[in-house]
Amino acid sequence: MRHQDYRWLWLNIFFWTMGRWMEWVALSWLVLDLGGSPFVLGAVWACRTLPSVFFGALAGVLSDTMGRRRLMLIAQTCMVSLQFLAASLVVAGRVEIWQVLVIALLGGTALAFDQPARQTMIYDLVGKHDLLNAVALNRIAQRTGSIAGAPLAGALIGFLGVGGTLYVVGAAFLLGVVSLLMLHSPPVLASLRRQSIWKDFLLAWNYVRGQPQILGILAVEIAFDTFGAYHMLMPLFARDILEVGPTGLGFLYAAEGFGEMAGALVLASFSQVRRRGWLMLGGFLGLGAVLLLFSLSSWFYLSLLMLAVVGLMHTTVMIMVQTLLLGSVSDELRGRVMGIYVFTWGAVPLGSLQAGAVAGLLGAPFALGMGGAVIMLAAAALAITQPKVRQLE
């Protein structure tokens, strides 16, 4: 393992994740302050994830051909500029909901290009033997960032307002860029530079089509992305159900982060984990069940506890999904397959819009409870009908 470079990647992930969670808390509260409806809130979340549909696969190809580090630097520098622009609009009192939507869409585009390169770089730095540990440690970096970022944003909104908070978000992303500049990633394979983008994508797509176990993983991921829009619904729970304001919203996100960190720490302590397919499917089943229970709670402290369990389940399935995908393909295809994985996040905008629409008509608890039930049914159906997924190691 290239320990020094991996430490810089870990710091980059921490600052990037902290900035993203601070941005989401600030933008979601801004939308509510501007009089936005639950559907508009869902639209903002959709704009953050919609670019994965259009650019996820392309980003995977570019991460293989132009270099992971270069692609990440471009994407993250764009995020710094967007945050300072958004902050300036808010401070000047000229911000409107359509501008928030555009900023979220551009930020989502940067995220779509950053993610395949970031995830593939993990394998570049650690290799297959330490892959599970490295993916788990990356989740720890992400959850540490969310635990720090979400409550900090909630508190800063009360002291600095949304505009001042967004300036701090820009500073967090800038620290991520600095840490990335200190990292030296492996060079791009010369043979990959001679391939056309379209042929590179088709090569990866044909490979995925011929691997039922990979298709099964992507299928359950799509089901979760479509019906598990609990992040988007949390501002509505904080304001309308639990009545705890932006500070309480930050703690809700932080509780999930603590659960995710606990799960990542447990998995990082093991060099090998058996029955990874079963563990992934069981995690999805448990995640859906706890989301259903959370939708029935009106007590803040019980909700915090259940969100911690949600985080535990969520980090388990995410680590298993990424480990199984990264470890099952060759060096030449790894970035492109992860690009297709990011492409499946295109279900998130659909999920955010449907959750926002259902919440507007029937309330946020019904929208979240329905989503949890559907996730349970999808995971159970996959476990029964796809034995190859259950047998993955």
Secondary structure, DSSP 8 states (H G I E B T S, - for coil): --HHHHHHHHHHHHHHHHHHHHHHHHHHHHHHHTT--HHHHHHHHHHHHTHHHHHHHHHHHHHHHT-HHHHHHHHHHHHHHHHHHHHHHHHTT---HHHHHHHHHHHHHHHHHHHHHHHHHHHHHHTTTTHHHHHHHHHHHHHHHHHHHHHHHHHHHHHHHHHHHHHHHHHHHHHHHHHHHT-------GGGGGS-HHHHHHHHHHHHHT-HHHHHHHHHHHHHHHH--HHHHHHHIIIIIS--HHHHHHHHHHHHHHHHHHHHHHHHT-S--S-HHHHHHHHHHHHHHHHHHHTT---HHHHHHHHHHHHHHHHHHHHHHHHHHHTTS-HHHHHHHHHHHHHGGGHHHHHHHHHHHHHHHH-HHHHHHHHHHHHHHHHHHHHHH-HHHHT--
